[in-house]
Each structure stands twice: as structure tokens, then as C-alpha cells.
Amino acid sequence: MPEPFSLNAYVCRKCDGRIVTRNCHVGTTPFMLRCKFPKCDGVMESQFGSLKAVGGIEPTYEWYRREDVLDMTPDEFRHHVNGGVFLRPIVKERDYKPTKAQRDSTRIQRDLAKRARARAKREKPQ
Ligand SMILES: [Zn+2]
């Protein structure tokens, strides 16, 4: 099982395309993937964490544990309960757009902090 944050490369048999993945969470990763390059229906194979294959390339995908169990297909669920992790593109901080729920939660946090400060001010002995 790979270490957290460890890197791996997957290379396509057909187009020779290469992606580098990192581990966000520890879990079982597959040996083969459908090619991530547009217009290629090839299969990418794991390079088993070979540093030579990673070759200093920035990771663009990460393996993560899913929590949305109810949205999983039976195959995904089987993979999940067997300790499997799922692949997602890495979102760069500058491209990151919070979801509505995250924006709402930030707003609520800010509001609570503001109220707490106002309360502390009121309760401060003169
Ligand atoms: Zn390919």
C-alpha cells in the first residue's frame, strides 16, 4: 500500500501519455486506468511508484477516500469497502472555487465570530 502523499506515474500503452498521481489518503490504487488524455481510449498502467517514471513531473491527479457512499455505484462501493481510493484531478489553489455549502459555512463561521466578539465586548467590565 503506498504511503500518504507518495507519487506514482501511470503511462498509457496506446498514446504513451503519462500522468503523475499523489496519495491524498492511504488506500488501494488500481494497476490500470482508462487513459486520461483526450481522444485516447487506451489503458494506463501503474509504474509502481518508480521515481524514474515520475521524473520530477508535477502530480495532476490525486487518490482520495470517498465519503459519499450513497452516491456510489455497486462497483465503486465494492472498491471502497475493500479499502480502495478514487482518482480526482488536483485543483490548484488559484483555480479553486468553493462550493455553495462551503461559502455558506464560511459565512456562518464569520457571523458566529462576529457575534462572539460583540458579546465579549458587551460583557467586558467597564
Ligand atoms: Zn492514451
Residues whose N, C-alpha, C, O or C-beta is under 5 A from the ligand:
A	BS01	ZN	C12 K14 C15 D16 G17 C35 F37 C40 G42
